Amino acid sequence: MIGEPEVEGDGGDPEGAWTEGASADVVRGGVRGARTRPWPWVLGAVVATSAVWALVLQLSGYGKESVPALHHYRISGSPCGGSSLKPLTDALGAGHVEVFPADTQTGPALDQAACTLTAQRSVGTHWQASYSTVVTVQLHKKTDPAAEFDDVGSSRHILEPVAPSDDGSGTTTAILATAGSTHVVRVPDLGDRAYLLTSGRDETLTVLHGGAVLTVAVDVQEKWTGPGAVPPPDADGIPQRPPRQAGYRSALVATMRGLMSALSGPASQARNETP
């Protein structure tokens, strides 16, 4: 007599191993059911592991943009106040300097201030020079401004050698010349990165230090004050030009150091008040 197919269990377990010839019902109801039963536990383990990794990534700050350091800079008054700009005003040689009120704005992502001072003096014979100095301070509290700042010295500029600087340092460096008349030179030992931009007689020093971007720009305008609407030509028939003025690189660097100290020092509130 042919008997019923037997399922050989392990200790009487109906979900144990099966012999060859077991019915499909036994396979579906027994072994296949046993194979699908662990999946809820596997799924629970995956969910638990994912939760742990999510917590680890959150605590480590993975995927978040780091907040730039402000190096204790703060805006509590006009950046043109106090004596931080004295090296530059002394270099301009003007008898009277007029300082305009600062435009200050604060927000959750950016604090910024800008101020202007003007000065005039005679240069040579029948020439007058007018100087407009603009000081700007930007404190980026959420995003790092380094990428935008580095556009100043990007590959679109052409490297050129230059003679020793006019500040008496006697060092040579590489200058970056744009397609126009603006030249950009890297200034060492000032913040994280610093560039001096020169266009004609205008000079701008800009510094990146963590999330702070500080800029001091000098715009120079020269005017003929002698007889006639325009200066007469010289002996060779060439129109006269105003006498050449020395650059302000050393004065700008000294001014920037004073400004950085005034904005970050413990007594900054007293030193950068509007006079």
SERO-4910 file (N, C-alpha, C, O; in steps of 0.05 Angstrom, whole numbers):
BEGIN
 pado doro    nc1    nc2    nc3   cac1   cac2   cac3    cc1    cc2    cc3    oc1    oc2    oc3
  Met    A     17    -24      0      0      0      0     18     24      0     38     25     14
  Ile    A     10     44    -15     25     69    -17     14     87      5     -9     95      4
  Gly    A     30     94     23     21    111     45     24    140     39     33    148     17
  Glu    A     16    157     58     18    186     55     47    194     56     63    182     71
  Pro    A     55    214     41     83    224     42     88    235     70     71    249     81
  Glu    A    111    228     81    117    236    108    135    261    108    153    264     91
  Val    A    131    277    128    148    300    132    165    294    156    155    290    178
  Glu    A    192    294    151    209    289    173    215    314    188    229    332    178
  Gly    A    205    317    211    208    341    227    232    338    245    243    317    248
  Asp    A    240    361    256    262    362    276    250    366    303    243    388    311
  Gly    A    248    344    317    235    346    343    206    350    342    194    362    360
  Gly    A    193    340    320    164    343    318    156    370    307    132    376    308
  Asp    A    175    386    298    168    412    287    155    409    260    169    398    242
  Pro    A    131    418    256    119    415    229    132    431    208    127    428    184
  Glu    A    150    450    216    163    467    196    192    458    191    209    474    182
  Gly    A    197    433    198    224    423    194    229    416    165    216    425    147
  Ala    A    250    399    161    258    392    134    237    373    122    221    360    136
  Trp    A    236    372     95    217    355     82    232    335     65    254    339     55
  Thr    A    218    311     60    229    290     44    221    294     15    202    309      9
  Glu    A    236    281     -2    230    284    -31    202    273    -36    195    251    -26
  Gly    A    186    286    -51    159    278    -57    138    291    -40    115    284    -41
  Ala    A    147    310    -23    127    324     -6    108    340    -23    115    350    -45
  Ser    A     83    341    -14     63    355    -30     67    384    -30     81    396    -13
  Ala    A     56    397    -51     58    426    -54     46    440    -31     56    461    -23
  Asp    A     24    428    -20     11    442      3     29    443     27     30    462     41
  Val    A     43    420     30     62    420     53     84    440     50     91    454     68
  Val    A     94    441     25    116    460     20    106    489     24    120    505     36
  Arg    A     82    495     13     72    522     15     66    528     44     72    550     54
  Gly    A     53    510     57     44    516     84     66    513    105     64    525    126
  Gly    A     86    498     99    107    493    119    132    509    114    136    530    126
  Val    A    148    499     96    175    510     92    174    538     81    188    556     92
  Arg    A    158    543     60    157    570     49    147    590     69    156    613     70
  Gly    A    128    582     85    118    600    106    141    605    126    143    628    136
  Ala    A    157    585    132    179    589    150    199    609    139    211    624    154
  Arg    A    203    609    113    223    627    101    213    656    100    230    674    102
  Thr    A    188    660     99    178    688     98    174    700    126    172    724    128
  Arg    A    174    684    146    168    694    173    190    712    184    183    731    198
  Pro    A    216    709    178    237    727    189    236    755    178    249    773    190
  Trp    A    223    761    155    226    787    142    217    810    160    230    831    159
  Pro    A    195    808    176    189    831    193    212    838    212    216    861    218
  Trp    A    226    817    222    249    823    240    272    837    224    284    856    234
  Val    A    276    827    200    297    840    183    290    869    178    307    887    180
  Leu    A    265    874    171    256    901    165    259    919    190    267    942    187
  Gly    A    252    908    213    255    923    237    284    930    243    290    952    252
  Ala    A    302    912    237    331    917    242    341    939    223    357    956    231
  Val    A    332    938    198    340    959    178    331    986    187    345   1006    187
  Val    A    305    987    196    294   1013    205    310   1023    229    316   1047    231
  Ala    A    316   1005    248    331   1014    272    359   1023    264    368   1043    275
  Thr    A    372   1009    246    399   1017    238    398   1044    224    415   1061    228
  Ser    A    378   1048    206    375   1074    193    371   1096    212    382   1118    208
  Ala    A    355   1091    233    351   1112    253    376   1119    267    381   1143    273
  Val    A    393   1099    274    418   1104    287    436   1120    270    449   1139    279
  Trp    A    438   1113    243    456   1128    225    446   1157    221    462   1175    219
  Ala    A    420   1160    220    409   1187    217    416   1204    241    423   1228    238
  Leu    A    415   1192    265    423   1207    289    453   1214    289    461   1236    296
  Val    A    469   1194    280    498   1199    279    504   1221    259    520   1239    265
  Leu    A    492   1221    235    497   1242    215    487   1269    225    500   1289    219
  Gln    A    465   1269    239    455   1294    249    473   1306    270    478   1330    269
  Leu    A    483   1289    288    501   1299    308    528   1307    297    541   1326    307
  Ser    A    537   1294    275    563   1301    263    561   1324    244    581   1335    236
  Gly    A    537   1333    237    533   1355    219    538   1348    190    541   1366    173
  Tyr    A    537   1322    183    542   1314    155    520   1325    137    496   1325    144
  Gly    A    528   1336    115    509   1347     95    502   1376    101    488   1389     85
  Lys    A    511   1387    123    505   1415    130    529   1432    123    552   1424    128
  Glu    A    525   1456    112    546   1474    106    556   1487    132    540   1497    148
  Ser    A    582   1486    136    594   1497    161    590   1527    162    593   1541    142
  Val    A    585   1537    185    581   1566    190    609   1578    191    626   1569    207
  Pro    A    615   1599    176    642   1611    176    647   1625    203    629   1636    215
  Ala    A    672   1625    212    680   1638    236    681   1668    231    691   1677    210
  Leu    A    672   1684    250    672   1713    248    695   1726    263    699   1750    262
  His    A    711   1710    277    735   1719    291    730   1744    308    746   1762    310
  His    A    707   1744    321    699   1765    340    693   1792    327    690   1812    341
  Tyr    A    691   1792    301    684   1818    288    654   1824    295    637   1807    296
  Arg    A    649   1849    299    622   1859    302    620   1888    293    640   1903    294
  Ile    A    597   1895    285    592   1923    276    576   1937    298    552   1931    302
  Ser    A    588   1956    311    575   1970    332    575   2000    327    567   2016    345
  Gly    A    584   2009    304    585   2037    298    596   2041    270    595   2022    254
  Ser    A    605   2064    264    616   2070    237    644   2059    234    661   2065    251
  Pro    A    650   2043    213    677   2034    208    696   2057    202    721   2053    203
  Cys    A    685   2080    195    702   2104    189    709   2120    214    723   2139    213
  Gly    A    698   2112    237    703   2127    262    729   2120    274    743   2102    265
  Gly    A    736   2134    295    760   2128    310    785   2135    294    784   2153    276
  Ser    A    807   2122    300    833   2128    288    843   2106    269    866   2107    260
  Ser    A    826   2086    263    835   2064    246    842   2073    218    858   2060    205
  Leu    A    829   2094    208    835   2103    181    857   2124    179    863   2135    158
  Lys    A    870   2130    202    890   2151    203    914   2146    184    923   2165    172
  Pro    A    924   2122    182    946   2118    163    940   2126    135    957   2137    121
  Leu    A    915   2122    126    907   2129     99    903   2159     97    912   2172     78
  Thr    A    889   2171    116    884   2200    114    910   2216    116    913   2237    104
  Asp    A    930   2205    132    956   2218    133    970   2216    106    983   2235     97
  Ala    A    967   2193     92    980   2189     67    968   2207     45    982   2216     27
  Leu    A    942   2212     47    929   2230     28    939   2259     31    938   2274     11
  Gly    A    948   2266     54    959   2293     58    939   2315     57    946   2338     51
  Ala    A    914   2310     61    893   2330     60    890   2344     87    892   2332    108
  Gly    A    885   2370     85    882   2385    110    855   2381    123    853   2382    147
  His    A    834   2375    107    807   2371    118    795   2346    107    796   2341     82
  Val    A    785   2329    124    772   2304    116    743   2305    126    739   2309    150
  Glu    A    725   2299    109    696   2299    116    687   2270    117    691   2255     97
  Val    A    675   2262    139    665   2235    143    635   2235    142    622   2251    157
  Phe    A    623   2218    126    594   2216    124    584   2193    141    598   2174    146
  Pro    A    559   2195    150    548   2174    167    548   2147    153    546   2146    129
  Ala    A    551   2127    169    551   2099    159    523   2089    153    504   2096    167
  Asp    A    522   2073    133    497   2058    126    500   2030    137    517   2014    127
  Thr    A    485   2023    158    488   1997    171    463   1981    169    441   1991    173
  Gln    A    466   1956    163    443   1937    161    451   1911    175    473   1901    172
  Thr    A    432   1900    190    436   1875    203    414   1855    196    391   1863    191
  Gly    A    420   1830    197    401   1809    190    410   1782    201    433   1780    211
  Pro    A    394   1762    199    401   1735    209    425   1723    194    439   1706    205
  Ala    A    428   1730    168    450   1718    152    473   1737    147    495   1728    142
  Leu    A    468   1764    148    489   1783    140    486   1808    156    464   1820    157
  Asp    A    508   1817    167    511   1844    178    530   1860    160    551   1849    152
  Gln    A    523   1884    154    541   1900    136    539   1929    143    519   1939    153
  Ala    A    561   1943    137    563   1972    142    581   1984    120    600   1971    112
  Ala    A    574   2008    112    590   2022     92    591   2052    100    571   2063    108
  Cys    A    614   2064     96    617   2092    102    636   2105     83    652   2091     70
  Thr    A    635   2131     80    651   2145     61    664   2169     74    652   2183     91
  Leu    A    689   2175     66    702   2200     74    714   2212     50    723   2198     32
  Thr    A    714   2238     49    725   2253     26    746   2272     35    746   2281     58
  Ala    A    765   2279     17    786   2297     23    796   2310     -3    792   2299    -25
  Gln    A    808   2333     -1    819   2347    -24    846   2359    -17    851   2366      6
  Arg    A    863   2362    -37    888   2376    -33    899   2384    -60    892   2372    -81
  Ser    A    917   2403    -60    930   2412    -85    954   2394    -90    968   2385    -72
  Val    A    957   2388   -116    980   2371   -125    994   2386   -148    981   2393   -168
  Gly    A   1020   2391   -145   1034   2405   -166   1023   2434   -169   1015   2446   -149
  Thr    A   1025   2444   -193   1016   2471   -199    990   2470   -215    989   2457   -236
  His    A    970   2483   -205    944   2485   -218    929   2458   -220    914   2454   -239
  Trp    A    934   2440   -201    920   2415   -201    909   2410   -173    921   2417   -153
  Gln    A    885   2399   -172    873   2392   -147    864   2363   -148    851   2354   -167
  Ala    A    870   2348   -127    862   2320   -125    840   2317   -105    841   2328    -83
  Ser    A    819   2303   -113    796   2297    -95    797   2267    -89    798   2250   -107
  Tyr    A    795   2260    -64    796   2232    -56    769   2224    -43    758   2238    -26
  Ser    A    759   2202    -51    735   2190    -39    742   2162    -30    749   2145    -46
  Thr    A    741   2158     -4    748   2132      8    722   2119     18    707   2130     33
  Val    A    718   2094      9    694   2079     17    704   2054     33    720   2039     23
  Val    A    693   2051     56    699   2028     73    674   2011     76    653   2021     84
  Thr    A    677   1986     70    654   1967     73    662   1944     90    685   1934     89
  Val    A    643   1935    107    647   1911    124    623   1893    120    600   1902    123
  Gln    A    628   1868    114    607   1848    111    613   1824    129    635   1813    127
  Leu    A    594   1817    146    598   1795    164    577   1773    156    553   1776    162
  His    A    587   1753    143    569   1731    133    566   1711    156    586   1698    163
  Lys    A    542   1708    166    537   1691    189    527   1663    183    526   1646    200
  Lys    A    519   1658    158    507   1632    150    524   1618    129    528   1594    131
  Thr    A    533   1632    109    547   1619     86    575   1630     84    580   1654     90
  Asp    A    593   1614     75    621   1621     71    625   1638     46    618   1628     24
  Pro    A    635   1662     48    638   1679     24    664   1674      8    670   1688    -10
  Ala    A    679   1653     15    705   1648      3    704   1644    -27    721   1654    -41
  Ala    A    684   1629    -36    682   1623    -65    679   1649    -81    692   1653   -102
  Glu    A    661   1666    -73    657   1691    -87    681   1709    -85    689   1723   -104
  Phe    A    694   1709    -61    718   1726    -58    740   1717    -76    755   1734    -87
  Asp    A    743   1691    -80    765   1681    -97    761   1687   -126    779   1683   -142
  Asp    A    737   1696   -134    733   1704   -162    752   1727   -169    758   1731   -192
  Val    A    760   1743   -149    778   1765   -154    804   1755   -165    816   1768   -183
  Gly    A    814   1733   -155    839   1722   -165    837   1697   -182    854   1680   -181
  Ser    A    815   1695   -196    810   1671   -212    827   1670   -237    843   1688   -242
  Ser    A    824   1649   -252    841   1644   -275    836   1663   -299    851   1662   -318
  Arg    A    815   1679   -296    811   1698   -319    831   1720   -319    832   1736   -338
  His    A    848   1722   -298    869   1742   -297    894   1730   -308    898   1706   -308
  Ile    A    912   1747   -318    937   1739   -330    960   1747   -312    962   1770   -303
  Leu    A    977   1727   -306   1000   1733   -288   1021   1750   -302   1028   1745   -325
  Glu    A   1030   1770   -287   1051   1787   -297   1071   1792   -275   1063   1796   -252
  Pro    A   1097   1793   -281   1116   1801   -260   1115   1831   -256   1110   1846   -274
  Val    A   1121   1840   -231   1122   1868   -226   1147   1875   -211   1160   1858   -199
  Ala    A   1153   1901   -211   1176   1911   -197   1171   1912   -167   1148   1907   -158
  Pro    A   1191   1917   -151   1187   1919   -122   1165   1939   -115   1162   1960   -129
  Ser    A   1149   1933    -95   1127   1951    -88   1136   1978    -78   1159   1981    -70
  Asp    A   1119   1998    -80   1126   2025    -73   1125   2030    -43   1128   2053    -35
  Asp    A   1119   2010    -27   1118   2014      2   1144   2010     15   1146   2009     40
  Gly    A   1166   2006      0   1192   2003     11   1199   1975     20   1220   1971     32
  Ser    A   1182   1956     15   1188   1929     24   1210   1916      8   1224   1898     18
  Gly    A   1214   1925    -17   1235   1914    -33   1230   1887    -43   1249   1874    -53
  Thr    A   1206   1877    -41   1200   1849    -50   1186   1850    -77   1171   1869    -83
  Thr    A   1190   1829    -92   1176   1827   -117   1154   1807   -114   1155   1790    -96
  Thr    A   1134   1808   -131   1111   1790   -129   1100   1787   -157   1110   1797   -176
  Ala    A   1079   1772   -158   1065   1768   -184   1039   1783   -183   1025   1782   -164
  Ile    A   1034   1798   -204   1010   1814   -206    991   1801   -226   1000   1790   -246
  Leu    A    966   1804   -221    946   1793   -239    933   1815   -255    922   1834   -243
  Ala    A    934   1814   -281    924   1835   -298    899   1826   -312    899   1805   -324
  Thr    A    877   1841   -309    853   1834   -323    854   1843   -352    874   1854   -360
  Ala    A    833   1837   -367    832   1845   -395    831   1875   -397    839   1886   -418
  Gly    A    821   1889   -377    820   1918   -377    846   1929   -365    868   1920   -369
  Ser    A    842   1951   -349    865   1964   -337    868   1958   -307    885   1971   -294
  Thr    A    853   1940   -297    854   1934   -268    875   1912   -263    876   1892   -277
  His    A    891   1917   -243    912   1898   -235    905   1888   -207    897   1903   -190
  Val    A    909   1862   -203    904   1850   -177    929   1836   -167    941   1820   -181
  Val    A    937   1842   -142    961   1830   -131    953   1819   -104    938   1831    -89
  Arg    A    964   1795    -98    959   1782    -73    976   1796    -51   1000   1800    -54
  Val    A    963   1803    -29    977   1815     -6    980   1794     15    960   1784     25
  Pro    A   1005   1788     23   1009   1766     43   1004   1776     72   1003   1800     78
  Asp    A    999   1756     89    998   1760    118    976   1780    126    980   1797    144
  Leu    A    953   1777    113    931   1795    120    905   1779    118    896   1772     95
  Gly    A    893   1771    140    869   1755    140    875   1727    128    898   1718    129
  Asp    A    855   1715    117    859   1689    103    870   1694     75    888   1680     67
  Arg    A    859   1714     61    868   1722     35    863   1752     32    843   1762     42
  Ala    A    880   1765     17    876   1794     12    886   1800    -15    907   1790    -25
  Tyr    A    872   1819    -29    880   1827    -56    880   1858    -57    863   1871    -45
  Leu    A    900   1868    -71    901   1897    -77    894   1901   -107    908   1890   -124
  Leu    A    873   1916   -112    865   1921   -140    872   1950   -147    866   1968   -132
  Thr    A    886   1953   -169    894   1979   -178    884   1985   -206    888   1969   -224
  Ser    A    870   2007   -209    860   2015   -235    866   2045   -238    853   2062   -226
  Gly    A    886   2051   -255    894   2078   -258    906   2087   -231    926   2076   -222
  Arg    A    894   2108   -220    903   2118   -193    885   2109   -171    889   2117   -148
  Asp    A    865   2093   -177    847   2083   -157    858   2057   -146    869   2040   -161
  Glu    A    856   2053   -120    866   2029   -107    845   2018    -87    832   2034    -73
  Thr    A    842   1992    -86    823   1978    -69    837   1955    -56    849   1938    -69
  Leu    A    835   1954    -29    846   1931    -14    822   1916     -2    806   1928     13
  Thr    A    819   1891     -9    798   1874      2    809   1850     16    828   1837      6
  Val    A    797   1843     38    808   1821     56    785   1802     63    763   1810     69
  Leu    A    792   1776     61    774   1755     71    786   1744     96    809   1736     97
  His    A    769   1743    118    778   1731    143    755   1716    155    737   1728    168
  Gly    A    754   1690    150    731   1674    158    706   1683    143    706   1683    119
  Gly    A    685   1691    158    661   1700    145    661   1730    141    640   1741    133
  Ala    A    683   1744    147    684   1773    144    698   1781    118    718   1769    111
  Val    A    686   1800    105    699   1812     81    700   1842     86    680   1856     89
  Leu    A    725   1852     87    730   1880     92    744   1893     69    762   1881     57
  Thr    A    735   1917     61    745   1930     37    749   1960     43    732   1973     55
  Val    A    772   1970     34    778   1999     35    786   2007      7    806   1997     -4
  Ala    A    771   2025     -5    775   2033    -33    780   2063    -34    765   2079    -22
  Val    A    800   2071    -49    806   2099    -53    803   2106    -82    815   2095   -100
  Asp    A    785   2125    -87    780   2135   -114    792   2163   -117    787   2181   -100
  Val    A    809   2167   -137    823   2193   -140    813   2207   -166    813   2195   -187
  Gln    A    805   2232   -163    798   2249   -185    815   2274   -185    818   2287   -164
  Glu    A    827   2280   -208    844   2304   -210    832   2324   -229    822   2318   -250
  Lys    A    834   2349   -220    821   2371   -235    841   2394   -240    856   2402   -222
  Trp    A    840   2404   -264    856   2427   -271    844   2452   -260    820   2458   -264
  Thr    A    860   2468   -245    850   2493   -233    864   2518   -244    859   2540   -234
  Gly    A    880   2514   -264    894   2537   -276    877   2552   -296    853   2547   -298
  Pro    A    889   2572   -310    873   2587   -330    864   2570   -353    879   2552   -362
  Gly    A    841   2576   -363    830   2560   -386    815   2536   -376    817   2527   -353
  Ala    A    799   2526   -394    782   2503   -388    798   2477   -386    791   2459   -372
  Val    A    820   2476   -402    836   2452   -402    865   2460   -399    872   2483   -405
  Pro    A    882   2442   -389    911   2450   -386    924   2454   -413    918   2439   -432
  Pro    A    942   2473   -415    956   2478   -440    976   2456   -446    984   2442   -427
  Pro    A    983   2452   -471   1003   2431   -477   1031   2439   -468   1036   2463   -463
  Asp    A   1048   2419   -464   1075   2425   -457   1092   2433   -481   1081   2438   -502
  Ala    A   1118   2434   -478   1135   2443   -499   1134   2425   -523   1140   2433   -546
  Asp    A   1127   2400   -519   1126   2381   -542   1097   2379   -553   1092   2363   -571
  Gly    A   1079   2396   -544   1052   2396   -554   1034   2375   -542   1012   2370   -552
  Ile    A   1044   2362   -521   1028   2342   -508   1012   2354   -485   1024   2369   -469
  Pro    A    987   2349   -483    971   2360   -461    983   2353   -434    992   2330   -429
  Gln    A    984   2372   -416    996   2368   -390    978   2348   -374    954   2348   -376
  Arg    A    992   2333   -358    979   2314   -340    985   2322   -311   1006   2334   -306
  Pro    A    969   2315   -292    975   2321   -264   1000   2305   -256   1006   2284   -267
  Pro    A   1015   2316   -236   1039   2302   -228   1032   2274   -216   1011   2270   -204
  Arg    A   1050   2256   -220   1046   2228   -211   1046   2227   -180   1064   2239   -167
  Gln    A   1027   2213   -169   1025   2210   -140   1034   2182   -133   1030   2163   -148
  Ala    A   1046   2180   -109   1054   2154   -100   1030   2137    -93   1009   2147    -87
  Gly    A   1033   2111    -95   1011   2093    -89   1006   2092    -59   1022   2103    -43
  Tyr    A    984   2080    -52    976   2080    -23    975   2051    -12    961   2046      8
  Arg    A    991   2034    -23    990   2006    -14    997   2003     15    982   1991     30
  Ser    A   1019   2015     24   1027   2012     52   1007   2025     71   1001   2014     92
  Ala    A    996   2048     62    976   2061     79    950   2045     80    937   2044    101
  Leu    A    942   2033     58    918   2016     58    922   1992     76    903   1984     91
  Val    A    945   1979     75    950   1956     92    949   1963    121    937   1949    137
  Ala    A    963   1985    128    962   1994    156    934   2002    165    926   1996    188
  Thr    A    919   2015    147    891   2022    154    874   1997    158    858   1996    176
  Met    A    878   1977    140    863   1952    143    869   1938    169    851   1928    182
  Arg    A    894   1937    177    901   1924    202    888   1939    225    877   1926    244
  Gly    A    888   1965    224    874   1981    246    844   1976    246    832   1974    267
  Leu    A    832   1974    222    804   1969    220    797   1942    231    777   1939    246
  Met    A    812   1921    224    807   1894    234    810   1893    264    794   1879    277
  Ser    A    829   1907    275    833   1907    304    810   1921    318    800   1913    339
  Ala    A    801   1944    306    779   1959    318    753   1944    318    737   1947    336
  Leu    A    748   1927    297    723   1913    295    723   1887    311    701   1875    316
  Ser    A    746   1877    319    747   1851    333    757   1853    361    754   1834    377
  Gly    A    768   1876    369    779   1878    396    758   1881    417    735   1887    411
  Pro    A    766   1878    443    747   1880    465    735   1908    468    713   1911    479
  Ala    A    749   1928    459    739   1956    461    729   1966    435    730   1991    430
  Ser    A    720   1949    417    712   1957    390    689   1977    391    687   1994    374
  Gln    A    671   1975    410    648   1993    411    657   2021    415    644   2040    405
  Ala    A    678   2025    430    687   2052    435    705   2062    413    706   2087    407
  Arg    A    719   2044    399    737   2053    379    725   2058    352    737   2073    336
  Asn    A    702   2046    345    691   2051    319    665   2066    320    648   2064    303
  Glu    A    662   2083    341    639   2100    342    643   2123    323    665   2131    318
  Thr    A    621   2134    313    622   2157    295    631   2181    311    618   2187    331
  Pro    A    651   2196    302    660   2219    318    639   2242    316    643   2263    328
***
